[in-house]
């Protein structure tokens, strides 16, 4: 049975979407309130293969370049029909509109710091305790801290609108949301700061705001 593959949320607009989906299907917009839900009709949800993921990224980048704001959906998100799409998106319209305003005219940059060491884990207080609430937040901050990135962050702070971070083993990934027009200056400042601080770093982007879509 055909499925609706849900790709992204965008502000309401008029005109055709001149981008093909992961399976080569024509994309269209389902209006929900003041939003457009960008979807494609597929026979089955695309498998999470390397080829499909590359197609998904190319498609999402093409959509992002053509639209003032875009919130990518998680790969493989599907719905039964238009009513199902409206039921998923409608209750969150206000939240999604706020996120669209946050990413409007902005790009995601990814900074990977290699060779980070996990700091010793201290017991994390129970977050339900009112006395320990502040201690809990501080403990969580220490757990995700990347001291090697501090001097780099200071050099690009002026352009960063939001930051997310993820640590896996000895690699820390820092996601920055910055104005599209500042990408070259951001990259140059970051690379200069990394050389001065002798930090092993890889920076990539600009990308659609995958890490800032707040999965819906």
C-alpha positions as CSV (number, residue, x, y, z in Angstrom):
1,X,0.0,0.0,0.0
2,X,1.4,3.4,-0.9
3,X,2.7,5.6,1.9
4,X,3.3,9.3,2.4
5,X,6.9,10.0,3.1
6,X,7.2,13.1,5.2
7,X,10.4,15.1,4.5
8,X,10.2,18.6,6.1
9,X,8.2,21.5,7.5
10,X,8.4,24.9,5.8
11,X,6.4,28.2,5.9
12,X,3.3,28.3,3.7
13,X,4.2,29.2,0.1
14,X,2.9,29.0,-3.4
15,X,4.2,27.4,-6.5
16,X,5.6,23.9,-7.3
17,X,8.4,22.2,-5.4
18,X,11.0,21.6,-8.1
19,X,12.9,18.9,-6.1
20,X,12.5,15.1,-6.3
21,X,12.2,12.8,-3.3
22,X,14.5,10.0,-2.2
23,X,12.7,7.5,-4.4
24,X,12.6,9.9,-7.3
25,X,9.0,10.8,-6.6
26,X,7.4,14.3,-7.1
27,X,7.2,16.3,-3.9
28,X,4.2,18.3,-2.9
29,X,3.1,20.4,0.1
30,X,0.2,19.5,2.4
31,X,-1.0,22.8,4.1
32,X,-1.5,22.6,7.8
33,X,-2.4,25.9,9.3
34,X,0.3,28.3,8.3
35,X,2.8,25.5,7.6
36,X,3.6,23.4,4.5
37,X,4.4,19.8,5.2
38,X,6.6,18.6,2.3
39,X,5.9,15.0,1.3
40,X,6.2,12.4,-1.4
41,X,4.0,9.4,-2.3
42,X,6.1,6.2,-2.2
43,X,5.3,2.5,-2.4
44,X,7.4,1.8,0.7
45,X,9.5,3.8,3.1
46,X,13.1,4.2,1.7
47,X,15.5,1.8,3.4
48,X,18.2,3.4,5.5
49,X,21.1,2.5,3.1
50,X,24.1,4.6,2.4
51,X,22.6,5.4,-1.1
52,X,19.2,6.4,0.4
53,X,20.9,8.6,3.0
54,X,23.0,10.4,0.4
55,X,19.9,11.0,-1.7
56,X,18.0,12.3,1.4
57,X,20.8,14.8,2.1
58,X,21.0,16.0,-1.5
59,X,17.2,16.4,-1.6
60,X,17.1,18.2,1.8
61,X,20.0,20.5,0.8
62,X,18.2,21.4,-2.4
63,X,15.0,22.2,-0.5
64,X,16.9,24.2,2.1
65,X,18.6,26.4,-0.6
66,X,15.2,27.2,-2.2
67,X,13.3,28.1,1.0
68,X,13.7,30.8,3.6
69,X,13.3,28.3,6.5
70,X,13.2,24.5,6.7
71,X,12.8,21.9,9.5
72,X,14.0,18.5,8.2
73,X,12.1,15.4,9.3
74,X,13.9,12.3,10.6
75,X,14.8,10.0,7.8
76,X,12.1,7.4,7.2
77,X,9.2,9.4,8.7
78,X,5.9,8.2,7.1
79,X,2.2,8.8,7.4
80,X,-0.9,6.8,6.2
81,X,-2.7,9.7,4.5
82,X,-3.2,13.5,4.6
83,X,-5.4,13.3,7.7
84,X,-2.6,11.4,9.5
85,X,-0.1,14.2,8.5
86,X,-2.5,16.9,9.8
87,X,-3.0,14.9,13.1
88,X,0.8,14.8,13.6
89,X,1.6,18.4,12.7
90,X,-1.5,20.3,13.6
91,X,-1.2,20.1,17.5
92,X,2.5,21.3,17.2
93,X,2.0,24.1,14.7
94,X,2.8,26.9,17.2
95,X,6.0,25.1,18.3
96,X,7.1,24.4,14.7
97,X,6.5,28.0,13.7
98,X,8.8,29.1,16.5
99,X,11.5,26.7,15.3
100,X,11.1,27.9,11.7
101,X,11.7,31.5,12.9
102,X,14.8,30.3,14.8
103,X,16.4,28.6,11.7
104,X,15.3,31.2,9.1
105,X,18.3,32.4,7.1
106,X,20.6,30.2,9.1
107,X,22.9,27.2,8.5
108,X,24.2,24.3,10.6
109,X,27.9,24.0,11.0
110,X,29.5,20.9,12.5
111,X,32.8,21.0,14.5
112,X,34.4,17.7,15.4
113,X,37.1,17.7,18.1
114,X,39.3,14.6,18.0
115,X,41.1,13.2,21.0
116,X,38.7,14.5,23.7
117,X,39.0,12.6,27.0
118,X,36.0,11.7,29.1
119,X,36.3,13.5,32.4
120,X,35.8,11.3,35.5
121,X,32.2,10.7,36.1
122,X,31.0,12.0,39.5
123,X,27.6,10.8,40.8
124,X,24.8,12.9,39.2
125,X,22.2,14.1,41.8
126,X,18.6,13.2,41.5
127,X,17.0,16.0,39.4
128,X,13.7,15.6,41.3
129,X,15.3,16.9,44.5
130,X,14.7,20.7,44.8
131,X,17.9,21.0,46.9
132,X,20.0,19.2,44.4
133,X,18.5,20.7,41.2
134,X,21.3,23.2,40.6
135,X,23.9,20.5,41.4
136,X,22.2,18.2,38.9
137,X,22.5,20.8,36.1
138,X,26.1,21.5,36.9
139,X,26.9,17.8,36.9
140,X,25.3,17.4,33.5
141,X,27.3,20.3,32.1
142,X,30.5,18.8,33.4
143,X,29.6,15.5,31.7
144,X,29.3,17.1,28.3
145,X,32.1,19.7,28.7
146,X,34.8,19.8,26.0
147,X,37.5,22.1,27.5
148,X,39.6,22.0,24.3
149,X,36.8,23.7,22.5
150,X,36.5,26.7,24.9
151,X,39.1,28.9,23.1
152,X,37.6,28.1,19.7
153,X,34.1,28.9,20.9
154,X,35.2,32.3,22.2
155,X,36.4,33.2,18.7
156,X,33.1,32.4,16.9
157,X,30.6,33.2,19.6
158,X,29.5,36.4,17.8
159,X,27.9,34.3,15.0
160,X,26.5,31.4,17.0
161,X,22.7,31.6,17.6
162,X,22.4,28.1,19.1
163,X,24.7,25.3,20.1
164,X,24.2,21.6,20.5
165,X,26.8,19.0,21.5
166,X,27.3,15.3,21.4
167,X,30.2,13.1,22.7
168,X,31.0,9.6,21.5
169,X,34.2,8.1,22.7
170,X,37.1,10.5,22.1
171,X,35.2,12.5,19.5
172,X,33.1,15.5,20.4
173,X,30.6,16.9,17.8
174,X,29.6,20.6,18.3
175,X,26.7,21.8,16.2
176,X,26.3,25.5,15.6
177,X,23.5,27.4,14.0
178,X,24.8,30.6,12.4
179,X,23.6,33.2,9.8
180,X,24.1,31.9,6.2
181,X,26.0,35.0,5.2
182,X,28.7,34.5,8.0
183,X,29.8,31.0,7.0
184,X,33.2,32.0,5.5
185,X,34.1,34.3,8.4
186,X,33.0,31.7,11.0
187,X,35.1,29.0,9.3
188,X,38.2,31.2,9.0
189,X,38.0,32.4,12.6
190,X,37.5,28.8,13.8
191,X,40.4,27.4,11.8
192,X,42.7,30.2,13.0
193,X,41.7,29.6,16.6
194,X,42.3,25.8,16.3
195,X,45.9,26.4,14.9
196,X,46.7,28.8,17.7
197,X,45.3,26.4,20.4
198,X,46.9,23.3,18.7
199,X,43.5,21.6,18.7
200,X,42.7,18.8,16.2
201,X,39.5,19.9,14.6
202,X,37.3,19.2,11.5
203,X,34.7,21.7,10.5
204,X,32.0,21.0,7.9
205,X,29.0,22.8,6.5
206,X,26.9,24.7,5.7
207,X,24.2,22.1,6.1
208,X,20.4,22.2,6.6
209,X,19.6,22.6,10.3
210,X,19.2,18.9,11.1
211,X,20.3,19.1,14.7
212,X,18.0,22.1,15.4
213,X,14.8,20.7,14.0
214,X,13.8,19.4,17.4
215,X,12.4,16.1,16.0
216,X,8.7,16.4,15.6
